Structure formats: C-alpha cells, structure tokens
Amino acid sequence: MAAPKNALKKWEKVRDFALGMPGAVEEFPWGESVAKVNKKVFVFLGVGDGGYPLGVTVKLKDDEAHAHALTCPGAEPAGYGLGKARWVRVPLEEKGAPAAELLCDWVEESYRVIAPKRLIAELDEQ
C-alpha cells in the first residue's frame, strides 16, 4: 500500500531540507535513505517507496524536543539501542503526525548534535 500523499510530501520536504544542510550527503546503507554529515548519520529517512511506513529518525539532545517528539502519535525511541542515545523515530502516516516545519526543526537539531563546528558555523551564516 502506498503512503498517503501528505505523508510522502512531508517526507520529501524533510529529505530535501536535510540534504540542503552544509556538507550533507545521502547514502543508502541497509537499503534505506540516510542523511550524513562528516560520515555520520544525522537523520534516518527510511524508504520512500512505500515498502515500510514513512518516518524519520532524529537525534534530539534537547530534553524538551526529545519529550515532545515522543508524544507524537506512534513515535518511539529508535531501535537497535539507539533510543538510549536519544534517537527518536517519528512516523509520518499517523493521524496527527507533526508538520514538516517541526520535523525540519528536529532534523536541524539532530544535525547540530552530529555536525562539526565549522559546518554549524556555516549553517548559522545562512
């Protein structure tokens, strides 16, 4: 079953935003899209082909953002022990899923946690 159009649009917006960050590149380990900076993942985008429910996984160090993300419908600490490191998976197909703008804020926060200082400085200049 294909993802609802609005969820796919949201996913594409978040992906474009993530790949627009300074030094960001897209790679496909495990057959899933991830955005990396400095060879480190800052957002897991999953697959956009409908083979798996659309969602994004971000690292949120900020307590408030982390708590807020976990209140989203269907959101959960990321698997493989990543949840302990403050990674949160946020599904996009649930009713009441966060808006693209909020997701982009979280992607930016995740980027700031992972990216080297020089790229964060570049981002701040934009």
C-alpha positions in Angstrom: 0.0 0.0 0.0 1.4 3.4 -1.0 1.9 6.0 1.6 -0.7 8.8 1.9 0.2 11.7 -0.4 0.5 14.2 2.5 2.9 11.9 4.4 5.0 11.4 1.2 5.1 15.2 0.6 6.2 15.7 4.2 8.9 13.1 3.9 10.2 14.7 0.6 10.3 18.1 2.3 12.2 16.8 5.3 14.6 14.9 3.0 15.2 18.0 0.8 15.8 20.1 3.9 18.2 17.5 5.4 20.2 17.3 2.2 20.3 21.1 2.0 22.4 21.3 5.2 26.0 22.2 4.8 28.1 19.1 3.9 25.1 16.8 3.9 25.1 13.7 1.7 22.6 11.0 1.1 23.6 7.4 1.4 21.7 4.1 1.3 23.1 1.7 3.9 20.7 -1.2 4.6 18.8 -0.1 1.5 17.4 2.9 3.4 18.0 6.6 2.9 20.1 8.4 5.5 21.5 11.9 5.5 25.1 12.1 6.7 27.5 14.8 7.6 31.2 14.2 8.1 30.5 10.4 7.5 28.0 10.3 10.5 24.2 9.8 10.1 22.1 12.8 11.4 18.8 11.6 10.2 17.4 8.2 9.1 14.9 8.7 6.4 13.9 5.1 5.8 12.5 4.2 2.4 10.2 6.4 0.3 8.8 3.6 -1.9 6.0 2.6 0.5 7.8 -0.7 1.4 7.8 0.4 5.0 5.7 3.1 6.8 7.2 6.5 6.2 9.0 8.0 9.2 12.1 9.9 10.2 14.5 9.1 13.0 16.4 12.0 14.6 18.8 12.5 17.5 17.3 15.0 20.0 19.6 16.0 22.8 17.3 18.8 24.0 15.1 17.4 26.7 12.0 19.4 25.6 12.3 18.5 21.9 13.0 14.9 22.9 10.0 14.7 25.1 7.8 16.5 22.5 8.9 14.1 19.8 7.9 11.1 21.9 4.4 12.5 22.3 3.8 12.3 18.6 1.3 9.5 17.5 3.3 6.3 17.1 6.6 7.8 18.0 9.1 5.7 19.9 12.7 5.5 20.9 14.7 4.2 17.9 15.5 0.5 17.8 18.9 -1.2 17.9 19.8 0.6 21.2 19.7 4.0 19.5 16.9 5.1 21.7 19.3 5.2 24.7 21.4 7.7 22.7 18.3 10.0 22.3 17.3 8.9 18.8 13.5 9.0 18.2 11.6 7.5 15.3 8.6 9.7 14.3 6.1 8.1 11.9 4.6 10.4 9.2 1.5 8.4 8.3 -0.2 8.6 11.7 -3.2 10.9 12.2 -1.8 14.0 14.0 1.8 13.4 12.8 4.0 16.5 13.2 4.1 19.2 10.5 7.0 19.3 8.1 8.3 22.5 9.7 8.6 20.9 13.1 10.2 17.8 11.6 12.7 20.1 9.9 13.5 21.8 13.2 14.2 18.4 14.7 16.4 17.5 11.7 18.3 20.7 12.2 18.8 19.9 15.9 20.0 16.4 15.1 22.4 17.9 12.5 23.8 20.3 15.1 24.4 17.4 17.5 26.4 15.5 14.8 28.0 18.1 12.5 31.5 19.5 13.1 31.6 23.1 14.4 32.8 24.6 11.1 29.7 23.4 9.3 27.4 24.5 12.1 29.0 28.0 11.8 28.3 27.8 8.0 24.7 26.9 8.8 24.4 29.9 11.2 25.6 32.2 8.4 22.8 31.1 6.0 
